[in-house]
Structure formats: structure tokens, C-alpha cells
Amino acid sequence: LTIGGTTAGDGNTFSRPSGAGVAIKISGGSGAVVQGNRIGTTVAGATVPGSRSGIAIQSSADSAQIGGTAAGAGNYIARVSTGISILNGSGSRVEGNIVGPNAADAVQVGIDLD
């Protein structure tokens, strides 16, 4: 499963996720890749009121790759209470993401590795 990507136009924008309050939720499986997405912003990058969680990996969704070191691989996650949550996802990697209220001040929310 791949959500987004590193090439221009591959990423998705999740302005106001609804339902359970998670923009991207992966349960089960192995090797999911989540790269180049914007969560809690408009397409232009302005922040909007978000949800409770940006990206949630759970229920033994092992070896997920959230972001990365290649150009364009990082996800931009703003205006959420938990940026990235990994519950029971062994071997998962989180790299190169911006998690915060905006790109200039990525300090107010974080990553929950439980």
C-alpha cells in the first residue's frame, strides 16, 4: 500500500479529516509507504483546523515507512493533536516529516510511539 509519493503531484491533501479523526489510518499488513502528503492544510499549505491524529499505524501494520530521506518524501502534518502514532507496528520508520502548527514552527505536536 502506498499513499502519496515523492514525485510532484503524487501527494494527497487531507484538509479536514472526519470520522474517527484520523487522516491516514493503516491497520494490518506490511510495508505500507506514506510519503509526500499534507495533513491539516490546504493545497497551498495554509493550516486549517485539523483532527485528532495525522497518521496512525496500528494492529500489526509492520515495517511501515512514514516519510523518508529522499526529496519530497516527508509528510507535512499540521493542526492535529498527535502527528504520527504507531501502535503495534514493529520495524516501522519515521523520517523527514514536518509535524507542527506550520512549516516554520514544527514544535507543538509530536510523534507517539507506544
C-alpha positions as CSV (number, residue, x, y, z in Angstrom):
1,L,0.0,0.0,0.0
2,T,1.4,3.4,-1.0
3,I,-0.3,6.7,-0.1
4,G,1.3,9.7,-1.8
5,G,4.8,9.6,-3.2
6,T,7.9,11.6,-3.9
7,T,7.1,12.9,-7.4
8,A,5.3,16.2,-7.8
9,G,1.6,15.6,-7.8
10,D,1.8,12.2,-6.1
11,G,1.0,13.5,-2.6
12,N,-2.5,13.9,-1.2
13,T,-4.0,16.8,0.8
14,F,-6.2,16.0,3.8
15,S,-7.6,19.3,4.9
16,R,-10.2,18.2,7.5
17,P,-10.3,14.5,8.1
18,S,-13.7,13.4,9.6
19,G,-15.0,10.2,11.1
20,A,-12.6,8.8,13.7
21,G,-10.5,11.9,13.4
22,V,-7.5,10.2,11.7
23,A,-6.4,11.4,8.2
24,I,-4.5,8.2,7.3
25,K,-5.0,5.0,9.3
26,I,-3.3,1.8,8.4
27,S,-4.3,-1.4,10.2
28,G,-2.6,-4.7,9.5
29,G,-0.4,-5.7,6.5
30,S,3.2,-5.0,6.0
31,G,5.4,-2.5,4.1
32,A,2.9,0.5,3.8
33,V,4.5,3.7,2.5
34,V,3.1,7.1,3.4
35,Q,5.1,9.9,1.7
36,G,4.7,13.4,0.4
37,N,1.2,14.1,1.9
38,R,-0.2,17.3,3.5
39,I,-2.5,16.8,6.5
40,G,-4.3,19.7,8.2
41,T,-3.5,22.1,5.4
42,T,-5.0,23.4,2.2
43,V,-3.3,22.5,-1.1
44,A,-1.4,25.9,-0.9
45,G,-0.1,25.0,2.5
46,A,-2.2,27.2,4.8
47,T,-3.2,25.5,8.0
48,V,-6.9,24.6,8.8
49,P,-8.5,23.2,11.9
50,G,-7.4,19.6,11.9
51,S,-8.3,16.3,13.5
52,R,-7.1,14.3,16.5
53,S,-4.4,12.4,14.6
54,G,-2.5,12.8,11.3
55,I,-1.1,9.3,10.6
56,A,-2.0,6.2,12.7
57,I,-0.2,2.8,12.2
58,Q,-1.8,0.1,14.3
59,S,-2.9,-3.6,14.6
60,S,0.4,-5.1,13.5
61,A,0.9,-2.9,10.4
62,D,4.6,-3.8,10.4
63,S,7.5,-2.2,8.5
64,A,5.7,1.0,7.5
65,Q,7.7,3.8,6.0
66,I,6.3,7.2,7.1
67,G,8.2,10.0,5.2
68,G,11.8,9.3,4.2
69,T,15.1,10.9,3.3
70,A,14.5,11.4,-0.4
71,A,13.4,14.8,-1.7
72,G,9.6,15.1,-1.3
73,A,9.3,12.1,0.9
74,G,8.4,13.9,4.1
75,N,4.8,14.4,5.1
76,Y,3.7,17.9,6.3
77,I,1.3,17.4,9.3
78,A,-0.3,20.5,11.0
79,R,-3.1,21.4,13.4
80,V,-3.6,17.9,14.9
81,S,-3.3,16.7,18.5
82,T,-1.0,13.8,17.5
83,G,1.1,14.0,14.4
84,I,2.1,10.3,14.0
85,S,1.0,7.4,16.1
86,I,2.5,3.9,15.9
87,L,0.7,1.3,18.0
88,N,1.9,-2.3,17.5
89,G,3.8,-1.7,14.2
90,S,7.3,-3.2,14.6
91,G,10.0,-2.2,12.2
92,S,8.3,1.0,11.1
93,R,10.4,4.0,10.2
94,V,9.5,7.7,10.6
95,E,11.9,10.1,8.8
96,G,11.9,13.6,7.3
97,N,8.4,14.7,8.3
98,I,7.3,18.1,9.5
99,V,4.9,17.9,12.4
100,G,3.6,21.1,13.9
101,P,1.3,24.1,13.6
102,N,3.1,25.2,10.4
103,A,6.3,24.6,8.5
104,A,8.2,27.4,10.3
105,D,7.3,26.2,13.8
106,A,7.2,22.4,14.0
107,V,7.2,22.1,17.8
108,Q,3.6,21.9,19.2
109,V,2.6,18.3,18.3
110,G,4.6,15.2,18.0
111,I,5.0,11.5,17.4
112,D,3.6,8.9,19.7
113,L,5.4,5.6,19.7
114,D,3.6,3.2,22.0
